[in-house]
Amino acid sequence: MMKYITKAAIFTVTVLVSYLLTGLVEERIMSETERFRPATATWLGMGIIVLIFVPVFAYTERLTEAFVKTGLQQTKSGSGRIFGVLFFIVLVVAVLYALYLNKWFGLSIGDVL
């Protein structure tokens, strides 16, 4: 059961982090492509996003897996196994939530509370 939860957490965090990184790349690409015609900029942007997203996703997946496994080992040793895993997942999701809230709405968690 814990193996499935760990895999689901790794996959979820990987997708969310990859999207954030790809969004940063997209913003940079779009700022540079304003000098092109829209059709050309679209083709360039699509191609660059694919060329960048695949390695970013692969790298992020490895990095996330290492980070999650290290974090899970630390929380397991400091507290109960299930409590530690749940605490770590909630912590990671809270950090990602704060990053997305800032990216999409320019707000911090303190602004929302």
Secondary structure, DSSP 8 states (H G I E B T S, - for coil): -HHHHHHHHHHHHHHHHHHHHHHHHHHHHHHHGGGS-HHHHHHHHHHHHHHHHHHHHHHHHHHHHHHHHHHHHHHHHHS-HHHHHHHHHHHHHHHHHHHHHHHHHS--HHHH-
